[in-house]
Amino acid sequence: MGKVIKDFWDMRLLRVQENLRANNFDCRLAETPARARSLVLEEIIPETRPESISWGGSTTFKETGLYDELKDRSDIQVMDTFDKSRGPEAGLELRRQALLSDLFITGTNAVTEQGHLVNLDMIGNRVGALVFGPRKVVILCGRNKIVGDIDQAMERIKAYSAPANALRLQKKTPCIKTAYCHDCESPERICNVWSITEKSFPKDRICVILINDDMGL
C-alpha cells in the first residue's frame, strides 16, 4: 500500500507542478519538509540575494523550520511579523513595511489541479504581498492543499481552513465552537479578503514549493 500511495502523490504533484509552471509560476518539488527548507536556504536565497525578508501567517512556514532559521539572520534585514513584543500598532506597521521586502515567504490555503492559488485573509497582508510588492514570493504548500478546482478550493477554505485557523488563533467567532463557518459578523472574523492567483506576473516572481507531506491547515 505504501508504494501505491507514493506513486499516487508522485503523479499528482508532478501534474500540479506542470500546470503551475504553465501558468508562469516557478514551481519546485520537495519530498520532505526538510527538503523544502533547504530549497529556500540553499537555492532561492542565494539566487535572489535579498536585502530584506519577511513572511505572512503560515503554519507550514513554521513546520518546515524556516522561521527558526531566518528570524535571527544578521546578513539580511528581517521584518519579523510574528514578533508580538512590539504591540499591535507597531506590528501592523511592520506588516505594511513587509509588502516592500525583497523576499516574502508564506503559505496558501489551496492550490488547484489547474495551477491556481486560492487564499482567504483577515487583514490582507498575506494576499497583498502575493499580488504585488515583494520582488520574490515563496509559497510553501503541503500536498493536502491540492484540490480539483476553484469551487473546491473555496469549499475547503470555508469548511476547514478558516474554522481551524480561527480556533488556532483563539478568535471570538462562532466557528470555534461549532467547527463550521457561520458567515459571521464578528469583529474578529478572519474571512475578509479573497484572492485567486491564476498566473504569476512577472514570470517566476511567485515560487510554489510543493511538499510531498501533509502540512499546515
Secondary structure as GFF3:
##gff-version 3
##sequence-region A 1 217
A	DSSP	alpha_helix	2	22	.	.	.	ID=ss1
A	DSSP	beta_strand	26	30	.	.	.	ID=ss2
A	DSSP	alpha_helix	33	38	.	.	.	ID=ss3
A	DSSP	pi_helix	39	44	.	.	.	ID=ss4
A	DSSP	alpha_helix	45	48	.	.	.	ID=ss5
A	DSSP	beta_strand	52	55	.	.	.	ID=ss6
A	DSSP	alpha_helix	59	63	.	.	.	ID=ss7
A	DSSP	alpha_helix	66	70	.	.	.	ID=ss8
A	DSSP	beta_strand	77	79	.	.	.	ID=ss9
A	DSSP	three_ten_helix	84	86	.	.	.	ID=ss10
A	DSSP	alpha_helix	88	98	.	.	.	ID=ss11
A	DSSP	beta_strand	103	107	.	.	.	ID=ss12
A	DSSP	beta_strand	110	112	.	.	.	ID=ss13
A	DSSP	beta_strand	117	121	.	.	.	ID=ss14
A	DSSP	alpha_helix	125	131	.	.	.	ID=ss15
A	DSSP	beta_strand	136	142	.	.	.	ID=ss16
A	DSSP	three_ten_helix	143	145	.	.	.	ID=ss17
A	DSSP	beta_strand	146	147	.	.	.	ID=ss18
A	DSSP	alpha_helix	150	156	.	.	.	ID=ss19
A	DSSP	pi_helix	157	161	.	.	.	ID=ss20
A	DSSP	alpha_helix	162	168	.	.	.	ID=ss21
A	DSSP	alpha_helix	175	178	.	.	.	ID=ss22
A	DSSP	beta_strand	193	197	.	.	.	ID=ss23
A	DSSP	beta_strand	206	211	.	.	.	ID=ss24
###
